């Protein structure tokens, strides 16, 4: 999705997104990786407005997900629902910074630069969705997972395995005996 910079005015413009995952290369690449897939279109509403020399883009993006729980391995559905604000400024020659380290402010973290006559929002949209996909998805916060001994799903069944914790650190020494002369 490209914005033509000359068409962006001081009055807000509302844009609607309803695009297939294939339009976003990063999201297409993470499809079916680690039990995650996006099951529908990426949808959202974006407001674009010029503010002095900057262009402010605010929006809300949603996407349906099919995930695999990292504790019990059950498949479940969820969705991404994220709000964001980004600022774009025209790319200029940046003066060399003499310091090795410097602190980024909040505005630096929310801003990007653009060159040319248009701004491509594809990367920013896919980045917002990708950041909201859980790295360790859980079907619920109360998920008990699988039994470490027999592998049964503890959310649906109970097992008769020993609940005593196994201490493997000194397990090799448990039968070690010292004979005193």
C-alpha positions as CSV (number, residue, x, y, z in Angstrom):
1,X,0.0,0.0,0.0
2,X,1.6,3.2,-1.2
3,X,0.8,6.8,-0.2
4,X,1.5,9.6,-2.6
5,X,3.1,12.3,-0.5
6,X,1.8,15.2,-2.6
7,X,-1.8,14.0,-2.0
8,X,-1.4,14.1,1.8
9,X,-2.9,17.3,3.2
10,X,-3.5,18.9,6.6
11,X,-6.9,17.3,6.8
12,X,-6.9,13.7,7.7
13,X,-7.5,11.0,5.0
14,X,-9.1,7.7,6.0
15,X,-7.9,4.6,4.2
16,X,-9.2,1.1,4.5
17,X,-7.1,-2.1,4.1
18,X,-8.4,-5.5,3.2
19,X,-5.5,-7.4,1.7
20,X,-4.5,-11.0,1.4
21,X,-1.4,-12.2,3.3
22,X,0.5,-12.8,0.1
23,X,0.7,-9.0,-0.4
24,X,2.9,-8.8,2.7
25,X,6.2,-10.7,2.2
26,X,7.1,-11.0,5.9
27,X,3.7,-12.4,6.8
28,X,3.7,-14.8,3.9
29,X,7.1,-16.1,5.1
30,X,5.9,-16.8,8.6
31,X,2.8,-18.7,7.4
32,X,2.7,-22.2,8.8
33,X,6.0,-21.7,10.8
34,X,5.9,-23.0,14.3
35,X,2.2,-23.8,14.2
36,X,1.1,-20.3,13.2
37,X,-0.9,-19.2,10.2
38,X,-2.9,-16.2,9.2
39,X,-6.3,-17.5,8.1
40,X,-7.8,-14.5,6.5
41,X,-7.2,-11.1,5.1
42,X,-5.3,-8.3,6.9
43,X,-7.8,-5.6,7.6
44,X,-7.7,-2.2,9.1
45,X,-8.3,1.5,9.0
46,X,-5.5,4.0,8.7
47,X,-5.6,7.8,9.0
48,X,-3.0,9.9,7.3
49,X,-2.3,13.5,7.9
50,X,0.4,16.1,7.3
51,X,1.8,17.7,10.4
52,X,4.4,20.4,9.6
53,X,7.2,18.6,7.8
54,X,6.1,15.1,9.1
55,X,3.4,12.8,8.0
56,X,1.5,11.0,10.8
57,X,0.0,7.6,10.2
58,X,-2.3,6.1,12.8
59,X,-4.3,3.0,12.5
60,X,-5.8,-0.2,13.7
61,X,-4.9,-3.6,12.0
62,X,-6.6,-6.9,12.6
63,X,-5.8,-10.4,11.3
64,X,-7.3,-13.8,12.2
65,X,-4.8,-16.5,13.4
66,X,-4.7,-20.2,13.7
67,X,-2.1,-21.2,16.4
68,X,-0.8,-24.3,18.1
69,X,-0.5,-24.0,21.9
70,X,3.1,-24.3,23.1
71,X,2.0,-26.2,26.3
72,X,-0.6,-28.7,25.2
73,X,-0.1,-28.7,21.4
74,X,-3.8,-28.1,20.8
75,X,-4.8,-26.0,17.7
76,X,-6.9,-22.9,18.5
77,X,-7.9,-19.7,16.8
78,X,-7.1,-16.1,17.9
79,X,-6.6,-12.8,16.2
80,X,-4.2,-9.8,16.1
81,X,-5.7,-6.5,17.0
82,X,-3.2,-3.7,17.2
83,X,-3.2,0.1,17.2
84,X,-0.2,2.1,16.0
85,X,1.1,5.6,15.3
86,X,4.0,6.3,13.0
87,X,5.7,9.5,11.9
88,X,7.4,9.8,8.5
89,X,9.8,12.6,7.6
90,X,11.6,13.3,4.3
91,X,15.1,11.6,4.2
92,X,17.9,14.1,4.4
93,X,21.6,13.9,4.7
94,X,22.3,13.0,8.3
95,X,25.2,14.7,10.0
96,X,27.8,12.2,11.4
97,X,27.4,11.6,15.1
98,X,30.7,11.9,16.9
99,X,29.5,9.9,20.0
100,X,29.6,6.1,20.0
101,X,26.4,5.9,21.9
102,X,23.3,8.0,22.1
103,X,19.8,7.6,23.5
104,X,16.8,7.3,21.2
105,X,13.7,9.2,22.3
106,X,10.1,8.1,21.9
107,X,9.7,10.1,18.7
108,X,12.8,8.3,17.2
109,X,11.2,4.9,17.9
110,X,8.0,5.9,16.3
111,X,9.4,7.6,13.2
112,X,10.8,6.5,9.8
113,X,12.1,8.3,6.8
114,X,11.0,8.2,3.2
115,X,12.6,9.1,0.0
116,X,10.9,10.0,-3.3
117,X,7.3,10.8,-4.0
118,X,5.6,8.0,-2.1
119,X,5.6,6.1,1.2
120,X,5.1,2.3,1.1
121,X,3.2,1.2,4.2
122,X,3.6,-2.5,3.4
123,X,6.6,-3.1,5.7
124,X,5.1,-1.1,8.6
125,X,1.8,-2.9,8.4
126,X,3.4,-6.4,8.3
127,X,5.7,-5.4,11.1
128,X,2.8,-4.3,13.4
129,X,1.1,-7.7,12.8
130,X,4.2,-9.8,13.2
131,X,5.0,-8.1,16.5
132,X,1.6,-9.1,17.9
133,X,1.9,-12.8,17.0
134,X,2.9,-14.6,20.2
135,X,6.2,-16.4,20.2
136,X,4.9,-18.9,22.8
137,X,1.2,-19.1,22.0
138,X,-1.1,-20.4,24.8
139,X,-4.7,-21.6,24.3
140,X,-5.4,-20.2,27.7
141,X,-3.4,-18.8,30.7
142,X,-4.7,-21.7,32.8
143,X,-3.4,-24.4,30.3
144,X,-1.8,-27.3,32.2
145,X,0.1,-28.7,29.2
146,X,1.1,-32.3,28.7
147,X,2.4,-34.7,31.3
148,X,6.1,-34.9,31.1
149,X,6.1,-38.7,31.7
150,X,3.2,-40.1,29.7
151,X,2.3,-37.2,27.4
152,X,-1.4,-37.0,28.2
153,X,-3.2,-33.6,27.9
154,X,-3.7,-32.6,31.5
155,X,-6.4,-30.1,30.5
156,X,-8.8,-33.0,29.4
157,X,-7.5,-36.0,31.5
158,X,-5.7,-37.0,34.6
159,X,-2.8,-39.3,34.7
160,X,-1.5,-41.6,37.4
161,X,2.2,-40.6,36.9
162,X,4.2,-39.7,40.0
163,X,4.0,-36.0,40.7
164,X,7.2,-36.1,42.7
165,X,9.7,-33.8,41.1
166,X,12.7,-35.4,39.5
167,X,16.1,-34.1,40.4
168,X,18.5,-35.0,37.7
169,X,21.5,-32.9,38.9
170,X,22.8,-35.6,41.4
171,X,20.8,-38.6,40.0
172,X,24.0,-40.4,39.0
173,X,25.3,-40.2,42.6
174,X,22.1,-41.6,44.3
175,X,23.6,-45.2,44.5
176,X,27.1,-44.1,45.2
177,X,28.4,-45.6,48.4
178,X,31.7,-44.8,50.2
179,X,33.3,-47.6,52.1
180,X,35.1,-46.5,55.2
181,X,38.2,-48.7,56.2
